[in-house]
Amino acid sequence: MKQLPRRPTTPRSAQETVRHEMIALLRERACTAQELSTAVRIAEKEVYGHLEHIRRSIHATGGVLEVIPASCRHCGFTFVKRVRLTAPGRCPVCRHEAIHEPLFVIRGEGTAGEGREGSDEAP
């Protein structure tokens, strides 16, 4: 079998980490874990660990990692109460295994010192 040549990968800069890339993507649009893993070139299983860390770290700057819950493709059941970030294995209502993956997006991201400089308030 003939192997196709691999596309050369460009190394990340010292300032750009996997989490920084993921945060930048999540600020732009909602993504599934599979889309994130493809974009930052890591395994999908690793994405969930990074998302947990991102959830905690952006909280300090006023941001929130919003999770748009998974839903069943067969009956439409939505996993609203699910705390884990991973997609469920099957629907508890119809037991079907066709599940739409949850989407992740960052909302309300502010900078650490926002509101201190340039305010209209008198000292």
Secondary structure, DSSP 4 states (H G I P E B T S, - for coil): -PPPPPPPPPPPPTT--HHHHHHHHHHHS-B-HHHHHHHHTS-HHHHHHHHHHHHHHHHTTT-EEEEE--EETTT--B-TT--SSSPPSS-TTT----EEPPEEEEES---TTTTTTT-SS--
